Amino acid sequence: MTNKKTLILAQVLIALMMAGLMTGIFGFLHLGPSPDFFAEWGKSFLMAFPIAFILSLGVGPLAFRLARLIMG
């Protein structure tokens, strides 16, 4: 079993990466390579990261439970 601090750090890192990638990809698809892209990406990321982190606290354990059920 992984210790609690490592799990929380992993969830922070996963939320950072997912929020950054998702807002970056969809922001680029929406705006294209425009001068406003990075400013808008930053705003979107600042909104998305805390939401992604809080959701990961609930979804992460659920995903592990489902994986254990599926794998037997």
PyMOL Python script that loads the backbone (N, CA, C, O; Angstrom):
from pymol import cmd

cmd.read_pdbstr("""\
ATOM      1  N   MET A   1       0.848  -1.196   0.000  1.00  0.00           N
ATOM      2  CA  MET A   1       0.000   0.000   0.000  1.00  0.00           C
ATOM      3  C   MET A   1       0.881   1.242   0.000  1.00  0.00           C
ATOM      4  O   MET A   1       1.823   1.347   0.786  1.00  0.00           O
ATOM      5  N   THR A   2       0.570   2.175  -0.881  1.00  0.00           N
ATOM      6  CA  THR A   2       1.316   3.428  -0.981  1.00  0.00           C
ATOM      7  C   THR A   2       0.887   4.356   0.147  1.00  0.00           C
ATOM      8  O   THR A   2      -0.290   4.408   0.504  1.00  0.00           O
ATOM      9  N   ASN A   3       1.864   5.101   0.716  1.00  0.00           N
ATOM     10  CA  ASN A   3       1.495   5.972   1.836  1.00  0.00           C
ATOM     11  C   ASN A   3       0.653   7.159   1.371  1.00  0.00           C
ATOM     12  O   ASN A   3       0.651   7.512   0.191  1.00  0.00           O
ATOM     13  N   LYS A   4      -0.055   7.762   2.312  1.00  0.00           N
ATOM     14  CA  LYS A   4      -1.040   8.823   2.032  1.00  0.00           C
ATOM     15  C   LYS A   4      -0.405  10.035   1.348  1.00  0.00           C
ATOM     16  O   LYS A   4      -0.993  10.590   0.420  1.00  0.00           O
ATOM     17  N   LYS A   5       0.790  10.458   1.793  1.00  0.00           N
ATOM     18  CA  LYS A   5       1.450  11.633   1.201  1.00  0.00           C
ATOM     19  C   LYS A   5       1.782  11.392  -0.271  1.00  0.00           C
ATOM     20  O   LYS A   5       1.623  12.288  -1.100  1.00  0.00           O
ATOM     21  N   THR A   6       2.239  10.192  -0.591  1.00  0.00           N
ATOM     22  CA  THR A   6       2.566   9.864  -1.978  1.00  0.00           C
ATOM     23  C   THR A   6       1.310   9.861  -2.847  1.00  0.00           C
ATOM     24  O   THR A   6       1.333  10.342  -3.980  1.00  0.00           O
ATOM     25  N   LEU A   7       0.216   9.320  -2.315  1.00  0.00           N
ATOM     26  CA  LEU A   7      -1.043   9.309  -3.068  1.00  0.00           C
ATOM     27  C   LEU A   7      -1.549  10.722  -3.340  1.00  0.00           C
ATOM     28  O   LEU A   7      -1.987  11.021  -4.452  1.00  0.00           O
ATOM     29  N   ILE A   8      -1.493  11.594  -2.333  1.00  0.00           N
ATOM     30  CA  ILE A   8      -1.943  12.985  -2.523  1.00  0.00           C
ATOM     31  C   ILE A   8      -1.052  13.695  -3.533  1.00  0.00           C
ATOM     32  O   ILE A   8      -1.551  14.405  -4.406  1.00  0.00           O
ATOM     33  N   LEU A   9       0.272  13.511  -3.424  1.00  0.00           N
ATOM     34  CA  LEU A   9       1.186  14.135  -4.381  1.00  0.00           C
ATOM     35  C   LEU A   9       0.911  13.631  -5.791  1.00  0.00           C
ATOM     36  O   LEU A   9       0.906  14.417  -6.739  1.00  0.00           O
ATOM     37  N   ALA A  10       0.683  12.335  -5.939  1.00  0.00           N
ATOM     38  CA  ALA A  10       0.367  11.778  -7.261  1.00  0.00           C
ATOM     39  C   ALA A  10      -0.918  12.391  -7.805  1.00  0.00           C
ATOM     40  O   ALA A  10      -0.999  12.699  -8.994  1.00  0.00           O
ATOM     41  N   GLN A  11      -1.926  12.574  -6.949  1.00  0.00           N
ATOM     42  CA  GLN A  11      -3.182  13.166  -7.409  1.00  0.00           C
ATOM     43  C   GLN A  11      -2.983  14.626  -7.814  1.00  0.00           C
ATOM     44  O   GLN A  11      -3.590  15.081  -8.784  1.00  0.00           O
ATOM     45  N   VAL A  12      -2.141  15.367  -7.086  1.00  0.00           N
ATOM     46  CA  VAL A  12      -1.835  16.754  -7.468  1.00  0.00           C
ATOM     47  C   VAL A  12      -1.164  16.770  -8.838  1.00  0.00           C
ATOM     48  O   VAL A  12      -1.540  17.554  -9.709  1.00  0.00           O
ATOM     49  N   LEU A  13      -0.165  15.896  -9.026  1.00  0.00           N
ATOM     50  CA  LEU A  13       0.556  15.862 -10.299  1.00  0.00           C
ATOM     51  C   LEU A  13      -0.342  15.434 -11.457  1.00  0.00           C
ATOM     52  O   LEU A  13      -0.282  16.013 -12.542  1.00  0.00           O
ATOM     53  N   ILE A  14      -1.165  14.428 -11.226  1.00  0.00           N
ATOM     54  CA  ILE A  14      -2.088  13.979 -12.273  1.00  0.00           C
ATOM     55  C   ILE A  14      -3.068  15.097 -12.625  1.00  0.00           C
ATOM     56  O   ILE A  14      -3.326  15.348 -13.803  1.00  0.00           O
ATOM     57  N   ALA A  15      -3.612  15.767 -11.612  1.00  0.00           N
ATOM     58  CA  ALA A  15      -4.552  16.868 -11.862  1.00  0.00           C
ATOM     59  C   ALA A  15      -3.867  17.999 -12.622  1.00  0.00           C
ATOM     60  O   ALA A  15      -4.456  18.571 -13.539  1.00  0.00           O
ATOM     61  N   LEU A  16      -2.616  18.331 -12.248  1.00  0.00           N
ATOM     62  CA  LEU A  16      -1.869  19.374 -12.961  1.00  0.00           C
ATOM     63  C   LEU A  16      -1.687  19.010 -14.431  1.00  0.00           C
ATOM     64  O   LEU A  16      -1.944  19.818 -15.324  1.00  0.00           O
ATOM     65  N   MET A  17      -1.237  17.776 -14.664  1.00  0.00           N
ATOM     66  CA  MET A  17      -0.985  17.353 -16.043  1.00  0.00           C
ATOM     67  C   MET A  17      -2.268  17.285 -16.859  1.00  0.00           C
ATOM     68  O   MET A  17      -2.305  17.764 -17.992  1.00  0.00           O
ATOM     69  N   MET A  18      -3.309  16.700 -16.301  1.00  0.00           N
ATOM     70  CA  MET A  18      -4.558  16.559 -17.045  1.00  0.00           C
ATOM     71  C   MET A  18      -5.208  17.920 -17.303  1.00  0.00           C
ATOM     72  O   MET A  18      -5.680  18.181 -18.409  1.00  0.00           O
ATOM     73  N   ALA A  19      -5.233  18.783 -16.291  1.00  0.00           N
ATOM     74  CA  ALA A  19      -5.819  20.112 -16.486  1.00  0.00           C
ATOM     75  C   ALA A  19      -5.026  20.900 -17.523  1.00  0.00           C
ATOM     76  O   ALA A  19      -5.607  21.568 -18.378  1.00  0.00           O
ATOM     77  N   GLY A  20      -3.698  20.822 -17.446  1.00  0.00           N
ATOM     78  CA  GLY A  20      -2.863  21.536 -18.410  1.00  0.00           C
ATOM     79  C   GLY A  20      -3.040  21.024 -19.831  1.00  0.00           C
ATOM     80  O   GLY A  20      -3.191  21.804 -20.771  1.00  0.00           O
ATOM     81  N   LEU A  21      -3.018  19.712 -19.973  1.00  0.00           N
ATOM     82  CA  LEU A  21      -3.169  19.128 -21.311  1.00  0.00           C
ATOM     83  C   LEU A  21      -4.555  19.361 -21.889  1.00  0.00           C
ATOM     84  O   LEU A  21      -4.686  19.752 -23.049  1.00  0.00           O
ATOM     85  N   MET A  22      -5.588  19.125 -21.094  1.00  0.00           N
ATOM     86  CA  MET A  22      -6.950  19.264 -21.606  1.00  0.00           C
ATOM     87  C   MET A  22      -7.271  20.721 -21.959  1.00  0.00           C
ATOM     88  O   MET A  22      -7.812  20.994 -23.030  1.00  0.00           O
ATOM     89  N   THR A  23      -6.942  21.648 -21.067  1.00  0.00           N
ATOM     90  CA  THR A  23      -7.238  23.056 -21.378  1.00  0.00           C
ATOM     91  C   THR A  23      -6.374  23.544 -22.535  1.00  0.00           C
ATOM     92  O   THR A  23      -6.827  24.347 -23.351  1.00  0.00           O
ATOM     93  N   GLY A  24      -5.131  23.064 -22.612  1.00  0.00           N
ATOM     94  CA  GLY A  24      -4.257  23.459 -23.721  1.00  0.00           C
ATOM     95  C   GLY A  24      -4.757  22.945 -25.059  1.00  0.00           C
ATOM     96  O   GLY A  24      -4.834  23.696 -26.031  1.00  0.00           O
ATOM     97  N   ILE A  25      -5.096  21.675 -25.109  1.00  0.00           N
ATOM     98  CA  ILE A  25      -5.557  21.075 -26.365  1.00  0.00           C
ATOM     99  C   ILE A  25      -6.865  21.705 -26.830  1.00  0.00           C
ATOM    100  O   ILE A  25      -6.988  22.121 -27.982  1.00  0.00           O
ATOM    101  N   PHE A  26      -7.845  21.771 -25.919  1.00  0.00           N
ATOM    102  CA  PHE A  26      -9.138  22.315 -26.343  1.00  0.00           C
ATOM    103  C   PHE A  26      -9.084  23.820 -26.561  1.00  0.00           C
ATOM    104  O   PHE A  26      -9.799  24.340 -27.417  1.00  0.00           O
ATOM    105  N   GLY A  27      -8.256  24.525 -25.811  1.00  0.00           N
ATOM    106  CA  GLY A  27      -8.069  25.956 -26.062  1.00  0.00           C
ATOM    107  C   GLY A  27      -7.458  26.198 -27.428  1.00  0.00           C
ATOM    108  O   GLY A  27      -7.862  27.114 -28.145  1.00  0.00           O
ATOM    109  N   PHE A  28      -6.474  25.369 -27.790  1.00  0.00           N
ATOM    110  CA  PHE A  28      -5.839  25.509 -29.099  1.00  0.00           C
ATOM    111  C   PHE A  28      -6.811  25.168 -30.219  1.00  0.00           C
ATOM    112  O   PHE A  28      -6.835  25.841 -31.250  1.00  0.00           O
ATOM    113  N   LEU A  29      -7.608  24.131 -30.024  1.00  0.00           N
ATOM    114  CA  LEU A  29      -8.606  23.784 -31.037  1.00  0.00           C
ATOM    115  C   LEU A  29      -9.625  24.911 -31.219  1.00  0.00           C
ATOM    116  O   LEU A  29     -10.087  25.167 -32.331  1.00  0.00           O
ATOM    117  N   HIS A  30      -9.967  25.576 -30.125  1.00  0.00           N
ATOM    118  CA  HIS A  30     -10.965  26.653 -30.182  1.00  0.00           C
ATOM    119  C   HIS A  30     -10.372  27.950 -30.747  1.00  0.00           C
ATOM    120  O   HIS A  30     -10.982  28.583 -31.609  1.00  0.00           O
ATOM    121  N   LEU A  31      -9.187  28.349 -30.266  1.00  0.00           N
ATOM    122  CA  LEU A  31      -8.608  29.638 -30.645  1.00  0.00           C
ATOM    123  C   LEU A  31      -7.596  29.555 -31.774  1.00  0.00           C
ATOM    124  O   LEU A  31      -7.367  30.538 -32.478  1.00  0.00           O
ATOM    125  N   GLY A  32      -6.988  28.389 -31.951  1.00  0.00           N
ATOM    126  CA  GLY A  32      -5.907  28.269 -32.930  1.00  0.00           C
ATOM    127  C   GLY A  32      -4.674  28.996 -32.418  1.00  0.00           C
ATOM    128  O   GLY A  32      -4.632  29.426 -31.265  1.00  0.00           O
ATOM    129  N   PRO A  33      -3.670  29.130 -33.279  1.00  0.00           N
ATOM    130  CA  PRO A  33      -2.433  29.792 -32.853  1.00  0.00           C
ATOM    131  C   PRO A  33      -2.578  31.319 -32.845  1.00  0.00           C
ATOM    132  O   PRO A  33      -1.956  32.017 -33.645  1.00  0.00           O
ATOM    133  N   SER A  34      -3.399  31.816 -31.939  1.00  0.00           N
ATOM    134  CA  SER A  34      -3.649  33.257 -31.889  1.00  0.00           C
ATOM    135  C   SER A  34      -2.842  33.887 -30.753  1.00  0.00           C
ATOM    136  O   SER A  34      -2.354  33.187 -29.866  1.00  0.00           O
ATOM    137  N   PRO A  35      -2.707  35.213 -30.788  1.00  0.00           N
ATOM    138  CA  PRO A  35      -1.984  35.900 -29.714  1.00  0.00           C
ATOM    139  C   PRO A  35      -2.662  35.747 -28.343  1.00  0.00           C
ATOM    140  O   PRO A  35      -2.002  35.868 -27.311  1.00  0.00           O
ATOM    141  N   ASP A  36      -3.952  35.486 -28.330  1.00  0.00           N
ATOM    142  CA  ASP A  36      -4.689  35.346 -27.068  1.00  0.00           C
ATOM    143  C   ASP A  36      -4.583  33.955 -26.448  1.00  0.00           C
ATOM    144  O   ASP A  36      -5.005  33.742 -25.312  1.00  0.00           O
ATOM    145  N   PHE A  37      -4.017  33.008 -27.200  1.00  0.00           N
ATOM    146  CA  PHE A  37      -4.037  31.618 -26.757  1.00  0.00           C
ATOM    147  C   PHE A  37      -3.456  31.426 -25.363  1.00  0.00           C
ATOM    148  O   PHE A  37      -4.114  30.833 -24.508  1.00  0.00           O
ATOM    149  N   PHE A  38      -2.247  31.907 -25.108  1.00  0.00           N
ATOM    150  CA  PHE A  38      -1.599  31.642 -23.819  1.00  0.00           C
ATOM    151  C   PHE A  38      -2.309  32.319 -22.655  1.00  0.00           C
ATOM    152  O   PHE A  38      -2.381  31.751 -21.566  1.00  0.00           O
ATOM    153  N   ALA A  39      -2.833  33.522 -22.865  1.00  0.00           N
ATOM    154  CA  ALA A  39      -3.580  34.198 -21.799  1.00  0.00           C
ATOM    155  C   ALA A  39      -4.852  33.426 -21.463  1.00  0.00           C
ATOM    156  O   ALA A  39      -5.183  33.241 -20.292  1.00  0.00           O
ATOM    157  N   GLU A  40      -5.556  32.981 -22.485  1.00  0.00           N
ATOM    158  CA  GLU A  40      -6.789  32.223 -22.266  1.00  0.00           C
ATOM    159  C   GLU A  40      -6.503  30.848 -21.662  1.00  0.00           C
ATOM    160  O   GLU A  40      -7.251  30.365 -20.812  1.00  0.00           O
ATOM    161  N   TRP A  41      -5.423  30.231 -22.107  1.00  0.00           N
ATOM    162  CA  TRP A  41      -5.029  28.929 -21.562  1.00  0.00           C
ATOM    163  C   TRP A  41      -4.736  29.058 -20.071  1.00  0.00           C
ATOM    164  O   TRP A  41      -5.152  28.217 -19.273  1.00  0.00           O
ATOM    165  N   GLY A  42      -4.025  30.104 -19.708  1.00  0.00           N
ATOM    166  CA  GLY A  42      -3.707  30.332 -18.298  1.00  0.00           C
ATOM    167  C   GLY A  42      -4.961  30.486 -17.449  1.00  0.00           C
ATOM    168  O   GLY A  42      -5.062  29.898 -16.372  1.00  0.00           O
ATOM    169  N   LYS A  43      -5.911  31.269 -17.929  1.00  0.00           N
ATOM    170  CA  LYS A  43      -7.169  31.458 -17.185  1.00  0.00           C
ATOM    171  C   LYS A  43      -7.936  30.147 -17.066  1.00  0.00           C
ATOM    172  O   LYS A  43      -8.450  29.810 -15.999  1.00  0.00           O
ATOM    173  N   SER A  44      -8.007  29.414 -18.172  1.00  0.00           N
ATOM    174  CA  SER A  44      -8.718  28.131 -18.154  1.00  0.00           C
ATOM    175  C   SER A  44      -8.044  27.146 -17.208  1.00  0.00           C
ATOM    176  O   SER A  44      -8.716  26.428 -16.467  1.00  0.00           O
ATOM    177  N   PHE A  45      -6.709  27.115 -17.234  1.00  0.00           N
ATOM    178  CA  PHE A  45      -5.974  26.200 -16.368  1.00  0.00           C
ATOM    179  C   PHE A  45      -6.206  26.528 -14.894  1.00  0.00           C
ATOM    180  O   PHE A  45      -6.397  25.627 -14.077  1.00  0.00           O
ATOM    181  N   LEU A  46      -6.189  27.811 -14.557  1.00  0.00           N
ATOM    182  CA  LEU A  46      -6.393  28.210 -13.153  1.00  0.00           C
ATOM    183  C   LEU A  46      -7.776  27.810 -12.643  1.00  0.00           C
ATOM    184  O   LEU A  46      -7.943  27.552 -11.451  1.00  0.00           O
ATOM    185  N   MET A  47      -8.752  27.758 -13.520  1.00  0.00           N
ATOM    186  CA  MET A  47     -10.084  27.286 -13.122  1.00  0.00           C
ATOM    187  C   MET A  47     -10.140  25.759 -13.094  1.00  0.00           C
ATOM    188  O   MET A  47     -10.767  25.172 -12.212  1.00  0.00           O
ATOM    189  N   ALA A  48      -9.483  25.119 -14.063  1.00  0.00           N
ATOM    190  CA  ALA A  48      -9.596  23.668 -14.208  1.00  0.00           C
ATOM    191  C   ALA A  48      -8.804  22.891 -13.164  1.00  0.00           C
ATOM    192  O   ALA A  48      -9.266  21.843 -12.712  1.00  0.00           O
ATOM    193  N   PHE A  49      -7.618  23.371 -12.762  1.00  0.00           N
ATOM    194  CA  PHE A  49      -6.783  22.588 -11.862  1.00  0.00           C
ATOM    195  C   PHE A  49      -7.443  22.280 -10.520  1.00  0.00           C
ATOM    196  O   PHE A  49      -7.458  21.117 -10.117  1.00  0.00           O
ATOM    197  N   PRO A  50      -7.992  23.275  -9.806  1.00  0.00           N
ATOM    198  CA  PRO A  50      -8.606  22.923  -8.514  1.00  0.00           C
ATOM    199  C   PRO A  50      -9.786  21.964  -8.668  1.00  0.00           C
ATOM    200  O   PRO A  50     -10.000  21.095  -7.823  1.00  0.00           O
ATOM    201  N   ILE A  51     -10.541  22.123  -9.737  1.00  0.00           N
ATOM    202  CA  ILE A  51     -11.670  21.226  -9.982  1.00  0.00           C
ATOM    203  C   ILE A  51     -11.154  19.815 -10.253  1.00  0.00           C
ATOM    204  O   ILE A  51     -11.680  18.843  -9.713  1.00  0.00           O
ATOM    205  N   ALA A  52     -10.119  19.706 -11.094  1.00  0.00           N
ATOM    206  CA  ALA A  52      -9.545  18.396 -11.409  1.00  0.00           C
ATOM    207  C   ALA A  52      -8.990  17.728 -10.153  1.00  0.00           C
ATOM    208  O   ALA A  52      -9.149  16.521  -9.974  1.00  0.00           O
ATOM    209  N   PHE A  53      -8.343  18.498  -9.287  1.00  0.00           N
ATOM    210  CA  PHE A  53      -7.771  17.922  -8.069  1.00  0.00           C
ATOM    211  C   PHE A  53      -8.869  17.406  -7.138  1.00  0.00           C
ATOM    212  O   PHE A  53      -8.786  16.285  -6.636  1.00  0.00           O
ATOM    213  N   ILE A  54      -9.880  18.213  -6.912  1.00  0.00           N
ATOM    214  CA  ILE A  54     -10.968  17.798  -6.015  1.00  0.00           C
ATOM    215  C   ILE A  54     -11.682  16.566  -6.577  1.00  0.00           C
ATOM    216  O   ILE A  54     -11.989  15.632  -5.836  1.00  0.00           O
ATOM    217  N   LEU A  55     -11.943  16.566  -7.877  1.00  0.00           N
ATOM    218  CA  LEU A  55     -12.588  15.401  -8.478  1.00  0.00           C
ATOM    219  C   LEU A  55     -11.699  14.160  -8.403  1.00  0.00           C
ATOM    220  O   LEU A  55     -12.197  13.047  -8.240  1.00  0.00           O
ATOM    221  N   SER A  56     -10.381  14.353  -8.524  1.00  0.00           N
ATOM    222  CA  SER A  56      -9.474  13.202  -8.463  1.00  0.00           C
ATOM    223  C   SER A  56      -9.492  12.546  -7.088  1.00  0.00           C
ATOM    224  O   SER A  56      -9.243  11.347  -6.968  1.00  0.00           O
ATOM    225  N   LEU A  57      -9.784  13.321  -6.058  1.00  0.00           N
ATOM    226  CA  LEU A  57      -9.859  12.751  -4.712  1.00  0.00           C
ATOM    227  C   LEU A  57     -10.991  11.736  -4.602  1.00  0.00           C
ATOM    228  O   LEU A  57     -10.887  10.774  -3.840  1.00  0.00           O
ATOM    229  N   GLY A  58     -12.062  11.940  -5.348  1.00  0.00           N
ATOM    230  CA  GLY A  58     -13.174  10.997  -5.343  1.00  0.00           C
ATOM    231  C   GLY A  58     -13.067   9.949  -6.422  1.00  0.00           C
ATOM    232  O   GLY A  58     -13.367   8.778  -6.189  1.00  0.00           O
ATOM    233  N   VAL A  59     -12.640  10.362  -7.612  1.00  0.00           N
ATOM    234  CA  VAL A  59     -12.598   9.456  -8.749  1.00  0.00           C
ATOM    235  C   VAL A  59     -11.424   8.484  -8.656  1.00  0.00           C
ATOM    236  O   VAL A  59     -11.541   7.336  -9.086  1.00  0.00           O
ATOM    237  N   GLY A  60     -10.301   8.927  -8.103  1.00  0.00           N
ATOM    238  CA  GLY A  60      -9.123   8.060  -7.995  1.00  0.00           C
ATOM    239  C   GLY A  60      -9.406   6.776  -7.224  1.00  0.00           C
ATOM    240  O   GLY A  60      -9.188   5.685  -7.751  1.00  0.00           O
ATOM    241  N   PRO A  61      -9.885   6.884  -5.990  1.00  0.00           N
ATOM    242  CA  PRO A  61     -10.187   5.659  -5.240  1.00  0.00           C
ATOM    243  C   PRO A  61     -11.257   4.794  -5.924  1.00  0.00           C
ATOM    244  O   PRO A  61     -11.180   3.566  -5.887  1.00  0.00           O
ATOM    245  N   LEU A  62     -12.235   5.425  -6.533  1.00  0.00           N
ATOM    246  CA  LEU A  62     -13.265   4.678  -7.249  1.00  0.00           C
ATOM    247  C   LEU A  62     -12.651   3.894  -8.411  1.00  0.00           C
ATOM    248  O   LEU A  62     -12.996   2.732  -8.631  1.00  0.00           O
ATOM    249  N   ALA A  63     -11.749   4.526  -9.149  1.00  0.00           N
ATOM    250  CA  ALA A  63     -11.090   3.861 -10.275  1.00  0.00           C
ATOM    251  C   ALA A  63     -10.268   2.664  -9.793  1.00  0.00           C
ATOM    252  O   ALA A  63     -10.258   1.616 -10.439  1.00  0.00           O
ATOM    253  N   PHE A  64      -9.580   2.819  -8.662  1.00  0.00           N
ATOM    254  CA  PHE A  64      -8.803   1.697  -8.123  1.00  0.00           C
ATOM    255  C   PHE A  64      -9.716   0.553  -7.710  1.00  0.00           C
ATOM    256  O   PHE A  64      -9.403  -0.610  -7.965  1.00  0.00           O
ATOM    257  N   ARG A  65     -10.839   0.864  -7.077  1.00  0.00           N
ATOM    258  CA  ARG A  65     -11.788  -0.176  -6.688  1.00  0.00           C
ATOM    259  C   ARG A  65     -12.345  -0.912  -7.914  1.00  0.00           C
ATOM    260  O   ARG A  65     -12.432  -2.140  -7.926  1.00  0.00           O
ATOM    261  N   LEU A  66     -12.716  -0.148  -8.931  1.00  0.00           N
ATOM    262  CA  LEU A  66     -13.227  -0.761 -10.165  1.00  0.00           C
ATOM    263  C   LEU A  66     -12.169  -1.633 -10.828  1.00  0.00           C
ATOM    264  O   LEU A  66     -12.474  -2.726 -11.305  1.00  0.00           O
ATOM    265  N   ALA A  67     -10.936  -1.159 -10.860  1.00  0.00           N
ATOM    266  CA  ALA A  67      -9.857  -1.944 -11.460  1.00  0.00           C
ATOM    267  C   ALA A  67      -9.655  -3.259 -10.712  1.00  0.00           C
ATOM    268  O   ALA A  67      -9.452  -4.306 -11.326  1.00  0.00           O
ATOM    269  N   ARG A  68      -9.713  -3.195  -9.367  1.00  0.00           N
ATOM    270  CA  ARG A  68      -9.559  -4.419  -8.583  1.00  0.00           C
ATOM    271  C   ARG A  68     -10.713  -5.382  -8.857  1.00  0.00           C
ATOM    272  O   ARG A  68     -10.502  -6.590  -8.953  1.00  0.00           O
ATOM    273  N   LEU A  69     -11.942  -4.849  -8.983  1.00  0.00           N
ATOM    274  CA  LEU A  69     -13.097  -5.703  -9.290  1.00  0.00           C
ATOM    275  C   LEU A  69     -12.952  -6.367 -10.662  1.00  0.00           C
ATOM    276  O   LEU A  69     -13.215  -7.559 -10.818  1.00  0.00           O
ATOM    277  N   ILE A  70     -12.536  -5.589 -11.635  1.00  0.00           N
ATOM    278  CA  ILE A  70     -12.398  -6.102 -12.993  1.00  0.00           C
ATOM    279  C   ILE A  70     -11.298  -7.147 -13.072  1.00  0.00           C
ATOM    280  O   ILE A  70     -11.454  -8.171 -13.738  1.00  0.00           O
ATOM    281  N   MET A  71     -10.188  -6.892 -12.394  1.00  0.00           N
ATOM    282  CA  MET A  71      -9.045  -7.795 -12.455  1.00  0.00           C
ATOM    283  C   MET A  71      -9.189  -9.006 -11.544  1.00  0.00           C
ATOM    284  O   MET A  71      -8.406  -9.953 -11.627  1.00  0.00           O
ATOM    285  N   GLY A  72     -10.192  -8.972 -10.677  1.00  0.00           N
ATOM    286  CA  GLY A  72     -10.470 -10.121  -9.811  1.00  0.00           C
ATOM    287  C   GLY A  72      -9.640 -10.080  -8.605  1.00  0.00           C
ATOM    288  O   GLY A  72      -9.737 -10.968  -7.758  1.00  0.00           O
TER     289      GLY A  72
END
""", "prot")
cmd.dss("prot")
cmd.show_as("cartoon", "prot")
cmd.util.cbc("prot")
cmd.orient("prot")
